[in-house]
Amino acid sequence: MNKERLKKRSQRMTQEAQVAVAKRGIMQFRAEPNDILALYDLAITRNQRVSTMVREWVMERLEQERGNAPVKLDITINKKRVGSVSLASTLVSTFKQLA
């Protein structure tokens, strides 16, 4: 098999694997033990599952990369984060036009 055929075969197999992962809807990644523990600590502080928190972060970042990121405002009472609210990018642009 020549280099070009090997490259095309590798690309096809990679695409098939990506589609299979996407269909399952589950993605795994590696992280340093201290980072994993920090994620668990933060999730406990936020009273949230670590998987939910990380999934939210990934989806927010994808929206940023696409240029559609909503503005997220944290709600803090007595220096403790109690929640957050997101403003759609169209609403933010409307506020900018009014200013």
N, C-alpha and C positions, 0 to 999 in steps of 0.2 A: 504494500500500500504506500503510495507516495505522500509527501508532506501535505499537499493540498487536500487530499481525500481524508487524511487523518484529522486535519484541522476542522473540516466540515463535519466529520463524524463526531468529533468532540463537542462542537457547537450544538449539534442536534441533540446529543445526549444530555448536555447541560440544560438546554431548553426543556426537554422532556422531564428532567428532574425538577426543574423550577415549577413546571405546571403541576406535577404531582404534589409538591409541597404546598402550592397555592390551593389546590383542591382540598387537601387535608385541613388547611387553615391553621396549621401549627408550625411555628418556626422556633428553632433553638439557637442559642448562641453561647459562646464561652465568655467568662469574665473572671477576674481575679477574686480569690476567696474574700478578701477584705471589701471589695466592691459589692459582692453579693450580700455580705452581712450588712453593709451600709444601706443597700436597697431594702432589705428586710426591716431594718431599724426605721427607715423613713416611712415605709408602708405602715408600720405599727403606729408611728406618730400621727400619720394621716388617717388612721383607722380605715385602711384600704388594703385590698389584696395586692401583693407585689406584682402579680401578672397584670392586673387591671391598671396599676399605675404605670408600668413600663409600656403597656399597649397604648395608653393615652399619650405618653411621651412620643412614641414612634409615630402615631397618627398625626400628632401636632407637627412633628418635624416634616413629615411627608407633605402636609399642607403648606408649610413654610417653603419647602423646596419647589412646590408647584406654584407658589406665589399667591395662594388662597388663604393664608393663615389668618384665623381670627385673632383679635386682640384678647388676651386672657388677663383678667383682673382678679387678683387674689383678694379674698375678704378676710380681714384680720381684726380680731377683737382682743384687746389687752395683750398684744404681741403674739397671739396664737392664731395661726391660720385655721379658719373654720370653714372655708369653702372657696369657690371661685366662680366667676361668670365669664362667658365668652361673648364678645361682640363680633358680629359678622363683619367681614372686610368691607362690604358695601355700606354698612352703617358707619364704620370708621371713616370711610372716604367722604360720606355726607357731612360728618362733623368737621372734617378738614375743610370742606368747601364753605361751611358756614363761618368758620373762624377767620 
